[in-house]
Amino acid sequence: MGASAADQGAPLHEVLDLVEQAYGGSPRHQVVRAASLAWSERVTEHAHGITCEDELTTLASPHHLRSRLGEIHREADMAGVRVADTHVLVGVKLVAGPGASSLERALHALEVAEVLREVFPGEETIARINERCFVVLVRRERADAMTLALVRLLVQRTSAGVPSPRLWVEELPGDYEDSVRVVAELST
């Protein structure tokens, strides 16, 4: 009961109220303890799952990318400009090679992460949003043809025999929620 309530976002006091109601106002100590522990363990699991860093590559997590998107949208609003005029997303989607093992895919992800760090060493936010997709939140002027060609060349060199990755520039929509939806769509 405690774990399922935590999954639904219920606070602990509501869980304890439900336990009390289920036991006619006088639950046994063991029942209260079990519900409380189940709730707290599940909340802890959720908290550990929300991190700012991808565990494998140490790039930004999707959560951190969403936070940065919020920041740039607020900055654009304050400056009276469109966020699409100031920033874009540079996407790199890896194509799984035939028969690639999970270790080979992980090593390739590490190599791609290093390439993106080399090409975008400044204030850009580089995120790994799933096993095969990387996104760089970058100022529009940094997403020029020369930079994209360099990314493509270096990523293609990371693993021989692996199909060429898809590389593109994603325009950011006008509001934060739509930008978050774009990132969510890319992660599928």
N, C-alpha and C positions, 0 to 999 in steps of 0.2 A: 504494500500500500504506500509506504513512504517513497520508494523508488519511482513508482508510476506517478505519484503526485509531483515529485521533483521534475520528472520529464515534462509535465504539463505546466511547469513554472509556479506551482503553488508554494507559498512560503511555509516555513515550518509550523508556525502557530496555527495555520489552517489544517495541517496534517494532524496536529495534536487535538484540535477541536473535533475532527472527524473520528479519531480514535476514541475520544471521550464519548461522543454520541453513540458510536457503535457498541460500546460497553456500558451503556446506561448511566454514564456520568462517573463511573468508578473503574477505569481500566487497571489491569494489573501492571505492576512496574515493568515486567518483562515485555509486555506488549508495547508500552510507551517507548521503552528503550529500543526495541527492534524497529519500530516505525521511524524513530529519530535517527538511528544509525543508518538505516536503508536510505532515508532522505539525504542525510549528510554525505554518504558515500557517493550517491548519484550526482549531487551538486558538485562535489569535488571532481568527479570524472568530467563533468561538463566544463568546469573551470580549467582543468588541465588541457582540454581539447581546444581551448581558445588561447592562441599564442600569437605573438607578433612575428614569429620566425618559423620558416619551414625547417623541420628537423634535419632533413638530408642535406639541403643546399645552403642553409642559413640565409637564404633570401627572405624577403618579406612574405608574410602569410597573406592569404586573401583578406583576413580580418584587418590587418594593418593597411593593406591597399585601400580597403573601403574607408578607413579612417583618413588616409591621405586624400582620397577623393573628396571627402567632406571638407577638408582644409582648403583645397584649391577652389572648390565651389564657393566657399565663404569668402576667400580672398578675391575671387573674380567679382562676386556681388558687391563687396566693399569698394572695389576699384571701378565699378560700373562697366565692366567688360564681360563678354561672353567667355565662358570657360573653354569653349571650342576654339577661341582665338588665341588662347594662351598655352593649352596643353593638349596632348594626344596620348593614346596608348600605342606602343609598339608591341605587336604580338609575335611570338615565335611558337609554332605548334610543331612538335616533332612527329614524324611518321614512324610508327613502329616497324622495324625491319623484320623480315620473315624469320621466325624462330628465335627472336631475341629473348634472352633470359631476363629475369627480374634484376639480376646483378648487372647485366650489360645495360639495361635501361637506366638503372640508378647511376652507373658510371657516366653514361652519356648525359644525364641530367646535371651531374656535377661539372662536366666539361662545358656544357652550355651556360651554366650559372657563372662560371669563371669568364667565359667570353663576354657575357653581358656586363659583368663588373668591369672588365677591361675597357669596353667601348663606352660605358656609361659610368664613369668613376665619381661623378659629382653628386648633386642633390637629387638625382632621379630616384624614384622608388622602383626597385626591381623585385617582382614577386613571382613566385611559382604558384599558379592557381590550381593545378592538378598535375598528375604524373607526366603529362606530355605538353602542357601549355605554360608558357612564361609570358609575363606582361611587364612592360616598362612604362611607368607614368613619367612622361618627359615633357619638357617645354617644347612647344611646336617647332621652334627653329632648330632643335637638336634632332628632329626626325627628318633630316634632309636625305636626299638620294645617296650622297656619299656615305653617310653614317649607316644607312640601311644596307648598302652594298657591302660595307665592311662587316656588319653583323652577319649577313648571308655567307660571305666568304669564310669567316672564321668558324661559324657554326657548321658549315659543310665539311670543314677540315677536322672536326672533332671526332668523328667516327667513320672510318672507311666502310663502305658497303651498306651504309644506312641511307635510306631514301632522303632526298633533300627536304628540309623542313619548310613549312609554310611560313612566310614572313609578311606582315601587313601592318598598316597604320590604321588604327581605329579612332574615328572622330568621337569626341565626348559629347553627349547630349547636354541640353541646357540646364537640367536640374539633377541634383544629387541622386535621387531615387532612380532615375533613368540610367545614370552612370553605373550604379550598383547592379541594376538589371543587366546591363551590357556585360559586366564582369561575371555575373552568375551564368549568363548564356555561354560565355567563353569557357567556363569551367565544366560544361557538360560534354 
